[in-house]
Amino acid sequence: AWLQSTLIAFMEKSGAGGFSWDHDIFAGPNNLHYAQWRAWMGICRALRLRFPDIVMDHRQAAHIWGPWYQFAGSYPEPIAGDENPEMYGVQVPSLHTDHVAANNMRAVNWKYSVQSLLPASRIPGFMFHQVERSDPNGTVPCEFGNPCYNLNQRDFDFQGYRYSVISNVA
């Protein structure tokens, strides 16, 4: 009740168009997840009823529950997880960041269409890539006492971006 009323009050006072959540639910033991999901769907439903045009971006949590999450008014997260190619957890045979991101997005889109039965019109794209958060040696600038420096002097994949664009159109 508190979170729901706070979110509604924020929307009314700020005139915001919506919210973007990242890892918003599913904390603690697995036996709590359904109760958390059920409560969160109640909050999303109340927001949707009060603000029919609200945009609710649930990022990393959106893909876990498949089409059930879509009923609350969200949309599938384009790559079903964190946007950093370094976080995909797979070894990929490419040096091009955008190529890696596009291949991951294509695999996720296949899962959305086959496993979640989402039509192509509901599956978003994801062009290019997010900047890597850490150096190849694992250090993260400006965090955990590390000195700040320009980590990403090269942030555009000139060789891989074409593949990223084509993968979104195809």
Sequence and secondary structure as in RCSB ss.txt:
>XXXX:A:sequence
AWLQSTLIAFMEKSGAGGFSWDHDIFAGPNNLHYAQWRAWMGICRALRLRFPDIVMDHRQAAHIWGPWYQFAGSY
PEPIAGDENPEMYGVQVPSLHTDHVAANNMRAVNWKYSVQSLLPASRIPGFMFHQVERSDPNGTVPCEFGNPCYN
LNQRDFDFQGYRYSVISNVA
>XXXX:A:secstr
 HHHHHHHHHHHHH   EEE SS S  S GGGHHHHHHHHHHHHHHHHHH TT EEE GGGTTTTTHHHHTTT  
  TTSS S GGGS S  S S HHHHHHHHHHHHHHHHHHHS   GGG     S    SS TTS  TTSTT     
  S    TTTHHHHHHHHH 
